[in-house]
Amino acid sequence: MPEALRLTAIKVIIYDCDGVLIDSRGANAAFYNHILEKFGLPRLTPRQLDFVQSSTAPEAVDFLFQGSPWREEAQDYQRNIDNRPFLHLLRLEPHVREALVTLRPAYHTAIATNRGKSLPLVLETLELADLFDLTISSYEVAKQKPHPECLFKILEHFRVEPGEAMYIGDAPVDQQTARRAGVTFAAYKNPYLEAGYHLQDHLDLLRILPLL
C-alpha cells in the first residue's frame, strides 16, 4: 500500500511512555538506585539503566538482583514503594501536549507501556491524563512487551484493524511489539530502529499525518 494511503487509514495513535512522552532516565535512575542502596548493592551502571528504561519493574529488579539472596525481598519492596518522591525528576518531552491536543479531534490516542502501577500517577502529575482515550500498563496485560497483547487490547477496544493504528516507541522492544501486532511503527529519537517513520520531535507527527 502506498505510504499516503497507509497514513490515511490510521485512526489510532498509540504511544510508549518512557523515552517517548517523558524523559524518565533521571527518575528511573533515582528509583532503582534507591532500591539497590536499600540492600547494600552498587548503584546502576549505564548498561543497567538502559535495560530498566524499557522493562517492567519486576523484570528490572530480577535483572539487577540476579544471583543476589535479596531478590524476593527487593521485589516485595518495589511493589510497595511510594513513587511520589521520584516524580519531580520526570521531564515531559518537548511539544507533547501541543501535538496531542492537535491530533485528538482526528485520532484516538492511547498508551501501551511496560510501566506499571506508577502510570496513572505520572500522567496526573504531568497533566496528560485527559489527553488519552485509553492506557494499557503492564498491570493490564498477562504478557508484557515485546508480546503484542497491549496493542491487541487497544485495537480491540477501538474496533480497528492493525493497519489502522500507529505505535510510537524509542526502543527495540517497541519495534518488536509493533511488528508482532502488525501496526505501523514510528521511531522516536532513535535512528537505529527499523521503522516506517522516524520522529525527532512530536510535532513531526503533525507533518506526516493528515489532519481533518
C-alpha positions in Angstrom: 0.0 0.0 0.0 1.4 3.5 -0.9 2.5 5.5 2.1 -0.1 8.2 1.6 -2.9 5.7 1.7 -1.4 3.9 4.7 -1.4 7.1 6.7 -5.0 7.9 5.6 -6.1 4.6 7.1 -4.7 5.5 10.6 -7.3 6.0 13.2 -5.5 5.4 16.5 -2.1 6.8 17.6 -0.5 4.7 20.4 2.4 5.9 22.4 5.0 4.2 24.6 5.6 6.2 27.8 9.2 6.3 29.0 11.5 7.9 26.4 8.7 9.0 24.2 6.2 11.0 26.2 8.6 11.6 29.1 12.3 11.7 29.8 12.4 9.4 32.8 16.1 8.4 32.9 16.8 10.6 35.9 13.7 9.4 37.8 14.3 5.8 37.0 17.9 6.0 38.0 16.9 7.5 41.3 14.2 4.9 41.9 16.4 1.9 41.2 19.5 3.3 42.9 17.2 3.7 46.0 16.3 0.1 45.9 19.9 -1.1 45.3 21.2 1.1 48.1 18.5 -0.3 50.4 20.1 -3.7 50.0 23.7 -2.5 50.0 24.3 -3.0 46.3 26.3 -0.7 44.0 24.5 2.0 42.0 23.3 1.5 38.4 25.8 1.2 35.6 24.9 2.8 32.3 24.1 -0.6 30.8 21.8 -1.4 33.7 20.0 1.9 33.3 19.5 1.2 29.6 17.8 -2.1 30.5 15.5 -0.8 33.2 14.3 2.0 30.9 12.2 -0.3 28.8 11.4 -3.1 31.2 8.7 -3.7 33.8 9.7 -3.1 37.4 9.7 -6.9 38.2 11.9 -7.5 35.2 14.2 -4.7 36.2 14.6 -6.0 39.8 15.1 -9.6 38.6 17.9 -8.2 36.3 19.5 -6.0 38.9 19.4 -8.7 41.7 20.3 -11.7 39.6 22.4 -14.0 41.8 21.5 -12.0 44.9 19.9 -13.5 48.0 17.7 -10.4 48.4 15.9 -10.7 45.0 12.5 -11.7 46.5 12.8 -9.1 49.2 13.7 -6.5 46.6 10.6 -7.5 44.6 8.4 -7.0 47.6 10.0 -3.6 48.3 9.5 -2.3 44.7 5.8 -3.4 44.7 5.1 -1.4 47.8 7.4 1.6 47.4 5.9 5.1 47.1 6.7 6.5 43.7 5.8 10.1 44.5 9.3 11.2 45.8 10.7 10.5 42.3 8.1 12.3 40.2 9.8 15.7 40.3 12.7 14.2 38.3 10.4 13.4 35.3 10.6 15.7 32.3 7.9 16.0 29.6 9.3 15.6 26.1 9.1 18.8 24.0 5.7 19.6 22.3 3.9 16.5 23.6 0.9 18.4 24.9 0.7 20.6 21.8 0.8 17.6 19.4 -1.8 15.6 21.4 -4.2 18.5 21.5 -3.9 18.9 17.7 -4.3 15.2 17.0 -7.2 14.4 19.2 -10.1 15.8 17.1 -9.0 13.5 14.2 -7.5 10.5 16.1 -8.0 8.3 19.1 -4.9 8.4 21.4 -3.7 5.6 23.7 -0.6 4.5 25.7 0.9 1.0 25.7 3.8 0.8 28.1 5.7 -1.6 30.4 5.4 1.0 33.1 3.2 -0.4 35.9 1.4 1.0 39.0 3.0 4.4 38.6 1.5 5.2 35.2 -1.7 6.9 36.4 0.3 9.0 38.9 2.8 10.0 36.2 0.0 11.1 33.8 -1.8 13.0 36.5 1.4 14.8 37.7 2.3 15.9 34.2 -1.3 16.8 33.3 -1.5 14.3 30.5 -4.3 12.0 31.8 -7.1 13.8 29.9 -5.3 13.6 26.6 -5.5 9.8 26.2 -8.6 7.8 25.5 -7.1 4.5 26.8 -4.0 3.5 28.7 -2.6 0.0 28.9 0.2 -0.6 31.5 2.0 -3.8 32.4 -0.7 -4.3 35.1 -3.4 -4.6 32.4 -1.8 -7.5 30.5 -0.8 -11.0 31.2 2.3 -10.8 28.9 4.3 -7.6 28.7 6.1 -6.2 25.6 7.5 -7.4 23.3 4.4 -9.6 23.4 1.8 -7.6 21.4 -1.0 -8.2 23.9 -1.0 -4.5 24.9 -1.5 -3.4 21.3 -4.1 -6.1 20.6 -6.1 -4.8 23.6 -6.1 -1.3 22.2 -7.1 -2.5 18.7 -10.0 -4.4 20.2 -11.1 -1.5 22.3 -11.3 0.8 19.3 -12.5 -1.9 17.0 -9.8 -1.2 14.4 -7.5 -3.3 12.3 -3.7 -3.3 12.8 -3.3 -1.2 9.6 -5.4 1.5 11.2 -3.0 2.1 14.1 0.4 3.6 14.6 2.7 2.8 17.6 5.4 5.3 18.6 8.3 3.9 20.5 12.0 4.5 21.2 13.4 1.1 21.9 14.0 -2.3 20.2 11.2 -3.8 22.4 8.8 -1.3 20.9 9.9 -2.1 17.4 9.3 -5.8 18.1 5.9 -5.2 19.7 4.7 -3.2 16.7 5.9 -5.8 14.2 4.3 -8.6 16.1 1.0 -6.7 16.2 1.2 -5.7 12.6 0.8 -2.0 13.3 2.7 0.9 11.7 5.8 1.7 13.8 7.3 5.2 14.2 10.6 5.5 16.0 11.1 8.5 18.3 14.7 9.9 18.6 16.3 6.5 17.7 17.6 6.4 14.1 18.9 2.8 14.7 15.4 1.3 14.8 13.7 -0.1 11.7 10.6 2.0 11.4 8.2 3.3 8.8 8.8 6.8 10.1 11.4 8.5 12.3 10.4 11.3 14.6 12.8 13.8 16.3 10.0 15.9 17.7 6.4 15.3 18.5 5.4 18.0 16.1 6.9 15.9 13.3 3.9 13.6 13.6 1.6 16.5 12.6 3.6 17.0 9.4 3.1 13.4 8.2 -0.4 12.6 9.4 -3.5 14.0 7.6 -5.4 16.3 10.0 -9.2 16.7 9.4 
